[in-house]
Amino acid sequence: MKLTHEEIASATWSRIRTHLTEHLADLRAKNDANLSPEETARMRGRIFEIKQFLALEQPAPELVVNE
């Protein structure tokens, strides 16, 4: 799933992007702390999920067909 140009330009997506970007920065700062391996894994999973949401605004990669 990718967002359309209109969806990316919307005020709603702008607010969501800002919130997710701030939350991502907080999670990265927490991940830099001295965490147990389990907490580190959980934090990295949360970071991955947020990055996946933010990637919705990236254009889909072009498919290259070999002839």
C-alpha positions as CSV (number, residue, x, y, z in Angstrom):
1,M,0.0,0.0,0.0
2,K,1.2,3.5,-0.9
3,L,-0.5,6.8,-0.3
4,T,-1.6,8.9,-3.3
5,H,-0.1,12.4,-3.9
6,E,-3.4,13.9,-2.6
7,E,-3.2,11.8,0.6
8,I,0.4,12.8,1.2
9,A,-0.4,16.4,0.7
10,S,-3.3,16.3,3.2
11,A,-3.2,18.1,6.6
12,T,-4.1,14.8,8.3
13,W,-1.1,13.0,6.9
14,S,1.1,15.9,7.8
15,R,0.0,15.7,11.4
16,I,0.4,11.9,11.4
17,R,3.9,12.2,9.9
18,T,4.9,14.8,12.5
19,H,3.6,12.6,15.4
20,L,5.3,9.5,14.1
21,T,8.6,11.3,13.4
22,E,8.6,12.6,17.0
23,H,7.7,9.2,18.4
24,L,10.4,7.6,16.4
25,A,13.0,10.0,17.8
26,D,11.8,9.1,21.3
27,L,12.0,5.4,20.7
28,R,15.5,5.7,19.2
29,A,16.7,7.7,22.2
30,K,15.3,5.0,24.5
31,N,16.9,2.3,22.4
32,D,20.3,3.9,23.0
33,A,19.8,3.4,26.7
34,N,21.1,0.3,28.6
35,L,18.3,-2.1,27.9
36,S,18.0,-5.8,28.3
37,P,18.2,-7.9,25.1
38,E,14.4,-8.4,25.2
39,E,13.7,-4.7,25.7
40,T,16.0,-3.9,22.9
41,A,14.3,-6.3,20.6
42,R,10.9,-4.9,21.5
43,M,12.1,-1.3,20.9
44,R,13.6,-2.2,17.5
45,G,10.3,-3.8,16.5
46,R,8.4,-0.7,17.4
47,I,10.9,1.4,15.5
48,F,10.5,-0.9,12.5
49,E,6.7,-0.5,12.6
50,I,6.8,3.3,12.7
51,K,9.3,3.3,9.8
52,Q,6.9,1.1,7.8
53,F,4.1,3.6,8.4
54,L,6.3,6.5,7.3
55,A,7.3,4.6,4.2
56,L,3.7,4.7,2.9
57,E,4.5,8.1,1.5
58,Q,7.5,6.9,-0.5
59,P,6.8,6.1,-4.2
60,A,6.7,2.4,-5.1
61,P,10.0,1.2,-6.6
62,E,10.0,0.9,-10.3
63,L,10.0,-2.6,-11.6
64,V,12.8,-3.4,-14.1
65,V,11.9,-6.0,-16.6
66,N,14.9,-7.8,-18.3
67,E,14.4,-8.3,-21.9
